Amino acid sequence: MELKQTIEKRTSIRNFTEESVPVNDLKELVRRAGLAPSVNNYQPWKFIAVTNKDVLSKMAIKVSEKIKELPENKSIASKNVKSQVEWFATFFENAPAVIAMVMEDYESVLEKGVQLSHEEINKLRNFPDMQSAGAAIQNMLLSAVDMGYGACWLSAPMMAKESLEKILAVENPYHLIAFVAVGKPSRQLEPKSKKPIDEIFKLIE
Ligand SMILES: Cc1cc2nc3c(=O)[nH]c(=O)nc-3n(C[C@H](O)[C@H](O)[C@H](O)COP(=O)(O)O)c2cc1C
């Protein structure tokens, strides 16, 4: 599919058919994610694809438990908000595949020459690790569309990061960053409306 068309067609897909995603397609999604730019070309990522229903269900249970534990404020919407968030954080359990992105801390060139901690440099550079992660995930989302799938980026499950890392056997120096749920869309959705160009563009001549 032409890139422009792929970009324009992409929208978050959260409902999937039962059709499984072949391993080679999962690998291809990850390969394309890995082609993204990253800080100093460090490529700090690895990807764990999960198609096992029991594992996905265990993960979703941990996320639900975590959300239920969150202290509610006094608003009358509180319970509704939590159950809404719970759905957006756990729908992945019904996806044919979920790809977890894990990353290790990158060591910037600056770290070798200045007396600042990794965290301080990362903050100074405005979190290039997370910016790199975003580029890779977007590559994956666009590739999913290009390959006839639908996908959705998820950060909400990260609320249960520690438990999920245990389930997925993520070990130091790697830590969980985000998930992408992928599968065949159960129905075609129209892309969401986005801000018009004049609202988001400014030119300094
Ligand atoms: C960093 C990030 C985290 C997101 N986390 C979630 C999530 O946890 N659950 C979810 O259902 N959607 C999640 N989304 C998808 C957004 O809700 C979605 O991109 C947004 O509503 C715009 O819709 P569109 O993707 O169809 O254009 C996330 C998107 C981004 C970029």
The ligand as an SDF file (V2000), in Angstrom:
LIG
                    3D

 31 33  0  0  0  0  0  0  0  0999 V2000
    1.4160    6.4180   23.7440 C   0  0  0  0  0  0  0  0  0  0  0  0
    0.0510    5.8830   23.4570 C   0  0  0  0  0  0  0  0  0  0  0  0
   -0.5730    5.0600   24.3720 C   0  0  0  0  0  0  0  0  0  0  0  0
   -1.8410    4.5260   24.1140 C   0  0  0  0  0  0  0  0  0  0  0  0
   -2.3910    3.6620   25.0220 N   0  0  0  0  0  0  0  0  0  0  0  0
   -3.5990    3.1360   24.7730 C   0  0  0  0  0  0  0  0  0  0  0  0
   -4.1650    2.1900   25.6780 C   0  0  0  0  0  0  0  0  0  0  0  0
   -3.6000    1.8350   26.6870 O   0  0  0  0  0  0  0  0  0  0  0  0
   -5.3680    1.6630   25.3560 N   0  0  0  0  0  0  0  0  0  0  0  0
   -6.0490    2.0020   24.2240 C   0  0  0  0  0  0  0  0  0  0  0  0
   -7.1410    1.4770   23.9890 O   0  0  0  0  0  0  0  0  0  0  0  0
   -5.5250    2.8970   23.3230 N   0  0  0  0  0  0  0  0  0  0  0  0
   -4.3160    3.4550   23.5760 C   0  0  0  0  0  0  0  0  0  0  0  0
   -3.7490    4.3060   22.6570 N   0  0  0  0  0  0  0  0  0  0  0  0
   -4.4580    4.6110   21.4040 C   0  0  0  0  0  0  0  0  0  0  0  0
   -5.0630    6.0130   21.4340 C   0  0  0  0  0  0  0  0  0  0  0  0
   -6.1780    6.0140   22.2890 O   0  0  0  0  0  0  0  0  0  0  0  0
   -5.4420    6.4020   20.0030 C   0  0  0  0  0  0  0  0  0  0  0  0
   -4.2760    6.4790   19.2340 O   0  0  0  0  0  0  0  0  0  0  0  0
   -6.1490    7.7430   19.9590 C   0  0  0  0  0  0  0  0  0  0  0  0
   -7.4200    7.6610   20.5520 O   0  0  0  0  0  0  0  0  0  0  0  0
   -6.3010    8.2620   18.5390 C   0  0  0  0  0  0  0  0  0  0  0  0
   -7.0170    7.3510   17.7700 O   0  0  0  0  0  0  0  0  0  0  0  0
   -6.4160    6.7260   16.4310 P   0  0  0  0  0  0  0  0  0  0  0  0
   -5.2300    5.8970   16.8300 O   0  0  0  0  0  0  0  0  0  0  0  0
   -7.5140    5.8690   15.8960 O   0  0  0  0  0  0  0  0  0  0  0  0
   -6.0300    7.8450   15.5360 O   0  0  0  0  0  0  0  0  0  0  0  0
   -2.4970    4.8470   22.9000 C   0  0  0  0  0  0  0  0  0  0  0  0
   -1.8580    5.6650   21.9600 C   0  0  0  0  0  0  0  0  0  0  0  0
   -0.6020    6.1690   22.2290 C   0  0  0  0  0  0  0  0  0  0  0  0
    0.0750    7.0210   21.1860 C   0  0  0  0  0  0  0  0  0  0  0  0
  1  2  1  0
  2  3  1  0
  2 30  2  0
  3  4  2  0
  4  5  1  0
  4 28  1  0
  5  6  2  0
  6  7  1  0
  6 13  1  0
  7  8  2  0
  7  9  1  0
  9 10  1  0
 10 11  2  0
 10 12  1  0
 12 13  2  0
 13 14  1  0
 14 15  1  0
 14 28  1  0
 15 16  1  0
 16 17  1  0
 16 18  1  0
 18 19  1  0
 18 20  1  0
 20 21  1  0
 20 22  1  0
 22 23  1  0
 23 24  1  0
 24 25  2  0
 24 26  1  0
 24 27  1  0
 28 29  2  0
 29 30  1  0
 30 31  1  0
M  END
$$$$
